[in-house]
Amino acid sequence: MVALSNTDLKGGENIESVMAAIGARARAAAGQMALASTEAKNKALVAAAAAIRRESDAILVANRRDIDSVKGKLSESMIDRLALDAKRVEGIAKGLEEVAALPDPVGTSLARWTRPNGLDIERVRVPLGVIGVIYESRPNVTADAGALCLKAGNAAILRGGSESTHSSRAIHACLVEGTKAAGLPADAIQIVPTTDREAVGAMLRMAGVIDVIVPRGGRSLVERVMNEARMPVFAHLEGLCHVYVDRDADLETARKIVLNAKMRRVSVCGAAETLLIDRAIADKALKPILADLIDAGCEVRGDAAVLAADARAVAATESDWTTEYLEPIISARVVDGVAGAIAHINHHGSHHTDSILTENEATAERFLNEIDSGIVLVNASTQFADGGEFGMGAEIGISTGKMHARGPVGVEQLTSYKYKVRGRGQVRP
């Protein structure tokens, strides 16, 4: 059985000194990882996947400890985010193998040209360096973040939530086993060895050590990181996702997609939180769509038209249009066509993921062009907002910002680039 990392500081240690030591080791590892071969990185990921499978029972025992410690303190949907079973553990292992199978972005030539003076200029992908990841609840993020950072030639410092500490440590031990098997530095993927919240503050002050911080969690965590970080942030704000049912939608298709978008897994960031229906089809579409949701156990908070269509709905307040529930609750309203839907989403949304259901290509294109979100879908569930579903192997988060990375953050988004300029003795006149 793999050994788990310590979660308590040793006598005489303080958080600042512990984090400084982790940072120093990460910087040294980042230098080695930037030069690591594709073969070595892939070997590490495949070996880590094998360790995950071999240690599946131990991971599930650790996960049960986490769940037992939060029962009665977290909602059922949040416990679902935390919970692992044999299928989910196998999914973690497969995710590592899928990342291994991705093309290596490091060293890829993005562009190359020759200037009139003979200078040969090439733009090439390079690792970002040291990436800090601060996340809550979901222990699979330990594997996803570690794997993506490694494949992109970076070192990672992971700080998981206290509620998932045993699960995350068990998974992290398997990642370390993989790096060792491939001859890569064990410090390429480190996990913060304490649940003390001050460790987060220490990470956010490590400018010059951590090159990028990625927060993945609720609004309070993301806002703290954005306010306190002294380095760039890949912001993963709320998943305030919308589904708009247009007048030209196929009703049966719309019913299927809306139900899936909300109820497949209510605790994921791609779950729909607001339903918008074109006024032109409200008479025929509202009743069956609302009935599907309510019969499935979803509370609907709606406007006057929604309340009139189903007496089981409750009145929405203004705050409902800006709430990420992560629960079986959805806000719903009638809007005046695609223009009304676009106006509502761009005003109230979090720029995460939004979907239009329509058979009208011109309307679909307008929605795609005018919705200001990282992911915009046509006739598909918002629950596809996932790096794995995009063929990226996994994701480190869904970036709702616009700088450097937007949407699912995968291996390519965890690189930057530099210019290689080759001359033959040129001097500038």
C-alpha positions in Angstrom: 0.0 0.0 0.0 1.3 3.5 -0.8 2.1 5.7 2.1 0.0 8.7 2.7 1.4 12.3 3.1 1.4 13.8 6.5 -1.4 16.2 7.3 0.0 17.8 10.4 3.0 20.1 10.8 5.9 18.8 12.7 6.9 20.3 16.0 8.4 23.8 15.7 7.3 24.2 12.1 5.1 27.1 11.0 3.0 27.4 7.9 5.1 30.1 6.3 8.3 28.1 6.6 6.6 24.9 5.4 5.1 26.7 2.4 8.5 28.3 1.6 10.1 24.8 1.6 7.4 23.4 -0.7 7.9 26.4 -3.0 11.6 25.9 -3.2 11.2 22.2 -4.0 8.5 23.1 -6.6 10.8 25.6 -8.4 13.6 23.0 -8.6 11.2 20.4 -9.9 9.8 22.8 -12.5 13.2 23.3 -14.0 13.5 19.5 -14.4 9.9 19.1 -15.7 10.4 21.8 -18.4 13.1 19.5 -19.9 11.3 16.2 -19.3 10.7 14.0 -22.3 7.2 13.1 -23.5 8.0 9.5 -22.9 8.9 10.1 -19.2 5.8 12.2 -18.6 3.5 9.6 -20.2 5.2 6.8 -18.2 4.5 8.7 -15.0 0.8 9.1 -15.8 0.3 5.5 -16.8 2.1 4.3 -13.7 0.0 6.6 -11.6 -3.2 5.2 -13.2 -2.0 1.7 -12.3 -1.4 2.8 -8.7 -4.9 4.3 -8.5 -6.4 1.0 -9.6 -4.2 -1.1 -7.3 -5.1 1.2 -4.4 -8.7 1.6 -5.2 -9.9 0.0 -1.9 -7.6 2.2 0.1 -8.8 5.3 -1.7 -12.4 4.3 -1.0 -11.6 3.8 2.7 -10.1 7.2 2.8 -13.1 8.7 1.1 -15.4 7.1 3.5 -13.5 8.8 6.4 -14.0 12.1 4.6 -17.7 11.5 4.1 -18.3 10.4 7.7 -16.6 13.5 8.9 -19.0 15.9 7.0 -22.3 14.1 7.3 -24.8 16.5 8.7 -22.6 19.4 7.9 -22.8 19.4 4.1 -25.8 19.1 1.7 -26.4 15.9 -0.2 -25.4 17.5 -3.4 -22.1 18.6 -1.9 -21.5 15.1 -0.5 -22.1 13.8 -4.0 -19.2 16.0 -5.2 -17.0 14.5 -2.5 -18.1 10.9 -2.8 -16.1 8.2 -4.7 -17.2 4.7 -5.7 -15.4 2.0 -7.7 -16.7 3.5 -11.0 -15.5 7.0 -10.1 -12.1 5.7 -9.0 -11.8 3.9 -12.3 -12.8 7.1 -14.1 -9.9 8.8 -12.3 -7.5 6.2 -13.5 -8.8 6.4 -17.1 -8.5 10.2 -16.9 -4.8 9.9 -16.2 -4.4 7.5 -19.2 -6.3 9.9 -21.4 -4.0 12.8 -20.5 -1.0 10.6 -21.2 -2.5 9.9 -24.7 -2.8 13.6 -25.5 -0.2 15.3 -27.7 2.6 16.9 -25.7 2.2 20.7 -26.1 5.7 21.5 -24.8 8.0 22.5 -27.7 5.3 22.8 -30.2 6.0 25.3 -32.9 3.1 27.8 -33.1 4.5 29.9 -35.9 7.8 30.5 -37.7 8.9 33.2 -40.1 12.0 34.9 -41.5 12.5 38.7 -41.5 14.0 40.6 -44.4 17.3 40.8 -42.5 17.5 37.1 -42.3 16.4 36.6 -38.6 14.6 33.3 -38.2 11.9 33.8 -35.6 9.9 31.0 -34.0 7.1 31.0 -31.4 7.2 27.8 -29.3 5.1 26.5 -26.4 6.8 26.3 -23.0 5.5 25.4 -19.5 4.1 28.0 -17.2 6.4 26.9 -14.4 4.9 26.3 -10.9 1.1 26.2 -10.8 -0.8 26.5 -7.5 -4.3 24.9 -7.4 -6.7 25.6 -4.6 -9.8 23.5 -4.7 -12.8 22.3 -2.6 -14.6 19.0 -2.1 -13.9 17.0 -5.3 -11.0 14.7 -4.7 -10.7 13.8 -8.4 -9.3 17.3 -8.9 -6.2 16.1 -7.2 -5.6 13.7 -10.1 -6.8 16.0 -12.9 -4.8 19.0 -11.8 -1.7 17.0 -11.1 -1.8 15.1 -14.4 -2.5 18.2 -16.5 0.3 20.2 -14.8 2.7 17.3 -15.3 1.9 16.7 -18.9 2.4 20.4 -19.7 5.8 20.3 -18.1 4.9 22.2 -14.9 5.3 21.6 -11.2 2.1 21.7 -9.1 1.3 22.7 -5.6 -2.1 21.3 -4.6 -4.2 22.5 -1.7 -7.4 20.5 -1.5 -10.3 21.2 0.8 -10.3 20.0 4.4 -13.4 17.9 3.7 -11.6 15.8 1.1 -8.2 15.6 2.8 -7.9 11.8 3.2 -9.2 11.1 -0.3 -6.9 13.7 -1.9 -3.8 12.4 0.0 -4.5 8.8 -1.1 -4.8 9.9 -4.7 -1.7 12.2 -4.4 0.4 9.3 -3.1 -0.4 7.4 -6.3 0.7 10.4 -8.4 4.0 10.5 -6.6 4.5 6.8 -7.1 4.0 7.5 -10.9 6.6 10.3 -11.0 9.1 8.1 -9.2 8.5 5.2 -11.5 9.3 7.4 -14.5 12.4 8.9 -12.9 10.8 12.4 -12.6 11.1 14.5 -9.4 8.6 13.5 -6.7 8.3 17.2 -5.9 6.7 17.7 -9.4 3.3 17.3 -7.7 3.1 18.3 -4.0 0.1 18.5 -1.8 0.0 21.1 1.1 0.4 19.0 4.3 -2.1 20.9 6.5 -5.8 21.8 6.4 -5.1 25.1 8.1 -6.8 27.9 6.1 -3.7 30.1 6.6 -1.9 27.8 4.1 -4.1 29.3 1.4 -3.0 32.8 2.4 0.6 31.7 2.3 0.2 30.3 -1.2 -1.3 33.6 -2.4 1.7 35.5 -1.1 4.2 33.3 -2.9 4.8 35.6 -5.9 8.1 34.7 -7.6 7.6 31.1 -6.7 4.1 30.3 -7.9 3.6 31.5 -11.5 -0.2 31.0 -11.7 -3.0 30.3 -9.2 -6.1 28.3 -10.1 -9.0 28.4 -7.6 -11.7 25.8 -8.0 -14.6 26.2 -5.6 -17.3 28.4 -4.4 -17.7 32.2 -4.8 -16.0 32.9 -1.4 -12.9 31.0 -2.3 -12.6 32.5 -5.8 -13.2 36.0 -4.5 -10.5 35.5 -1.8 -8.0 34.3 -4.3 -8.8 37.1 -6.8 -8.5 39.7 -4.0 -5.4 38.4 -2.3 -3.3 36.7 -5.0 0.0 38.3 -5.9 0.3 36.3 -9.1 -2.0 35.8 -12.1 -5.2 33.9 -11.5 -7.1 31.6 -13.8 -10.5 32.5 -12.4 -13.2 29.8 -12.2 -16.2 31.8 -11.1 -19.6 30.4 -10.5 -21.3 28.0 -13.0 -24.4 30.1 -13.4 -25.5 28.2 -16.5 -28.6 28.9 -18.6 -30.7 26.9 -21.0 -32.9 28.9 -23.5 -35.7 27.1 -25.3 -36.4 29.0 -28.5 -39.6 29.3 -30.4 -38.1 27.0 -33.1 -37.0 24.3 -30.7 -38.1 20.7 -31.0 -40.2 20.3 -27.9 -39.3 16.6 -27.2 -35.6 17.3 -27.7 -35.9 20.4 -25.4 -37.6 18.4 -22.6 -34.8 15.8 -22.7 -32.0 18.4 -22.7 -33.4 20.6 -20.0 -34.0 17.7 -17.7 -30.4 16.4 -18.2 -28.9 19.9 -18.0 -30.4 20.4 -14.5 -30.8 17.0 -13.0 -28.0 14.7 -14.3 -25.7 15.9 -11.5 -26.9 19.0 -9.8 -23.6 19.5 -7.9 -21.4 20.1 -11.0 -20.5 23.6 -12.3 -22.1 22.7 -15.7 -25.5 22.1 -14.1 -28.2 24.5 -15.5 -29.4 27.0 -12.9 -31.8 29.1 -15.0 -34.3 28.1 -17.6 -35.5 30.7 -20.2 -38.4 30.0 -22.5 -39.5 32.0 -25.5 -42.8 33.7 -24.9 -43.9 32.6 -28.4 -44.1 29.0 -27.3 -44.8 29.4 -23.6 -48.3 28.1 -24.0 -47.2 24.7 -25.2 -43.7 24.3 -23.8 -43.9 25.6 -20.2 -46.2 22.9 -18.7 -44.4 19.8 -19.9 -40.9 21.1 -19.3 -41.8 22.3 -15.8 -43.6 19.1 -15.0 -40.5 17.1 -16.1 -38.4 19.0 -13.6 -40.8 19.1 -10.7 -41.7 15.4 -11.1 -37.9 14.6 -11.0 -37.7 16.4 -7.6 -36.5 19.8 -8.7 -37.9 23.0 -7.1 -38.8 25.6 -9.7 -38.6 29.3 -8.8 -40.3 31.3 -11.5 -41.9 34.4 -12.8 -45.7 35.0 -13.1 -45.9 33.0 -16.3 -44.2 30.0 -14.7 -46.4 30.2 -11.6 -49.5 30.2 -13.8 -48.3 27.2 -15.8 -47.7 25.0 -12.7 -49.1 25.6 -9.3 -46.2 23.7 -7.7 -43.7 26.4 -8.7 -42.7 29.1 -6.2 -42.2 32.8 -6.9 -38.6 33.8 -7.8 -36.9 36.7 -6.2 -34.4 39.0 -7.9 -31.5 37.1 -6.3 -32.6 33.8 -7.9 -31.4 35.1 -11.3 -27.8 35.3 -10.0 -27.7 32.2 -7.8 -25.7 29.1 -8.4 -27.8 26.6 -6.5 -25.8 23.3 -6.9 -29.0 21.8 -5.6 -32.2 20.5 -7.3 -33.5 24.0 -7.7 -33.8 26.0 -10.9 -35.0 29.5 -11.7 -37.3 29.9 -14.7 -38.8 32.8 -16.7 -40.4 33.7 -20.0 -38.4 36.0 -22.3 -39.1 37.8 -25.5 -37.3 35.7 -28.0 -33.6 35.2 -28.5 -32.9 38.9 -27.9 -34.5 38.7 -24.5 -32.6 35.5 -23.7 -29.2 37.1 -24.7 -29.9 40.2 -22.7 -30.8 38.2 -19.6 -27.8 35.9 -19.9 -25.2 38.6 -20.5 -26.6 40.6 -17.6 -27.1 37.9 -15.0 -24.7 35.1 -16.1 -21.2 34.3 -14.9 -19.8 33.8 -18.4 -19.4 30.0 -17.8 -21.8 27.9 -20.0 -25.0 28.6 -21.8 -27.1 26.7 -24.3 -29.8 27.4 -26.9 -32.3 24.8 -28.0 -33.5 25.7 -31.5 -33.8 24.3 -35.1 -33.3 27.7 -36.6 -29.7 28.0 -37.7 -29.7 31.8 -38.0 -31.0 32.1 -34.4 -28.4 29.6 -33.2 -25.6 31.6 -34.9 -26.8 34.8 -33.3 -26.8 33.1 -29.9 -23.3 31.7 -30.5 -22.0 35.1 -31.5 -23.7 37.3 -28.9 -23.5 35.3 -25.7 -20.4 36.4 -23.8 -19.5 33.1 -22.2 -16.6 30.7 -22.3 -18.8 27.9 -23.6 -21.8 28.3 -25.7 -23.8 25.3 -27.0 -26.6 24.6 -29.5 -29.0 21.8 -28.9 -26.9 20.2 -26.2 -26.9 19.9 -22.4 -24.8 22.3 -20.4 -23.4 19.3 -18.5 -21.0 18.8 -21.4 -19.0 21.7 -19.9 -16.1 19.4 -19.0 -12.6 19.1 -20.3 -12.9 15.4 -20.6 -16.0 15.7 -22.8 -14.1 18.2 -25.0 -11.5 15.5 -25.6 -9.0 17.3 -23.4 -8.5 14.3 -21.1 -9.4 16.4 -18.1 -9.5 20.0 -17.0 -8.0 22.0 -14.2 -11.2 24.1 -14.2 -13.4 26.2 -16.4 -12.0 29.7 -16.7 -14.6 32.4 -16.8 -12.0 35.1 -17.4 -10.7 36.3 -20.7 -6.9 36.6 -20.2 -4.7 33.7 -21.4 -7.2 30.9 -20.9 -11.0 30.7 -21.3 -13.4 27.8 -20.9 -11.9 24.3 -20.0 -8.3 24.7 -18.9 -6.3 21.7 -20.2 -2.7 20.9 -21.1 -2.4 23.6 -23.8 -3.8 26.3 -21.6 -1.2 25.4 -18.9 1.6 26.5 -21.3 2.8 29.9 -22.4 5.2 30.5 -25.3 8.6 32.1 -26.0 10.3 33.3 -29.1 13.4 31.6 -30.4 15.3 33.9 -32.7 18.2 32.5 -34.8 20.6 34.9 -36.4 23.8 34.8 -38.5 25.6 37.8 -37.0 23.0 40.5 -37.7 23.3 43.8 -35.8 20.6 46.4 -35.6 21.4 49.5 -37.6 
